């Protein structure tokens, strides 16, 4: 294994992965756990992933593991987000984002985070999540519709007005 290559990649992407994981979970500790698991899985497959897109693979692991966790714990409402000291330069924006994302299902949340916060295309999002482009489109539309009625302030943050 090219340890230095993996280390360089991990150091360069850790913050991005943590941000995505936090947006998906709303919980700093769970986000850190998800990123650690993803980094471990990427490290184990580094020889195959290095030439491709290890970031997409890591995001796929984070999104799928988070959805699996949510399915096992359906008794925990997703609208209850924990603010465990997540740093933000703009606390009001961070609060708007956490509240709005908490209103979405894990699938909708994953699509919204990957499409609008990670700026992935529909095809890239579908590949990361292991779903069809049609599923990405429908989940994105459902999420945006839910946000239009329940959190219009978030739509302006991600550049969507309708």
Secondary structure by P-SEA (a helix, b strand, c coil): caaaaaaaaaaacaaaaaaaaaaacccaaaaaaaaaaaaaaaaaaccccccccaaaaaaaaaaaaaaaaaaaccccccccccccccccccaaaaaaaaaaaaaccaaaaaaaaaaccccccaaaaaaaacccaaaaaaaaaaaaaaaacccaaaaaaacccc
